[in-house]
Amino acid sequence: MIQKVVLWFFVVLFIVFALVQYNDPDPFVWIPIYLIPTYLCYHKLQGKGDKVMYFSIGLLYLMWAINQFPPEWEGVLLNQGMKTVNIELGRESLGLGCCTIGMWLCAILKN
């Protein structure tokens, strides 16, 4: 039961992440990035997929999150707006980190 709640949480979280990308300068990149783990978490809810697939995709998201991490951390708060590139990179990195966590949870949770 708790596994289903966790997976549904990530499904909803990733849908919200995808929805807030509509006004991003490159939504065609970021919306699919968040819809892929949405689908995969839903896929896991149906008892499909294997651990290696979820772990591998999570590893890709982790590498991308590390690559996106800003050279200088300036925060990610919404009230800060888009003052610098570092804020945008920080937000992107954290979103990709959430994707990593979601995929790795799918890998370790039992069907």
Secondary structure, DSSP 8 states (H G I E B T S, - for coil): -HHHHHHHHHHHHHHHHHHTTTTSS-HHHHHHHHHHHHHHHHHHHTT---HHHHHHHHHHHHHHHHHHS-SS-----GGGTT-SHHHHHHHHHHHHHHHHHHHHHHHHS--
